[in-house]
């Protein structure tokens, strides 16, 4: 199923641009598949009336297991209901061990001043988020390589210890 088919399945959402945009009753989402992550740019406003719809659209866009970058920099308004949905989406990605970075804008910045202990990965730009994801992937590969190297050395040292004496 294509991204546009997935998005059109979001009840109450319309696709003004069939390739990559979804209208969520006052907020517009633009999905961009990058090599490292799915980037979802959101503009307009997220409030109690459309927060659930926006969250559902983000989940449909990001249903392929990959890192997610939510670019909220152009967002004009973010209400508490939208912030709550953002925290839930972030937590879902964390539990799936997938990075979820959030590009900050003025609407989100106001809420972050009030809710300092939010746990979100906040960045200033999409390139910064992509860089952090790439660095995290490199660190993970190095850790896995180190673990693989240790496991390769264990059997040989165990077998030589058993024959030595």
Helices and strands as residue ranges (DSSP letters): H 3-8, E 21-24, E 27-33, E 37-46, H 51-61, E 67-71, E 75-78, H 80-95, E 100-103, H 106-114, E 121-123, H 126-163
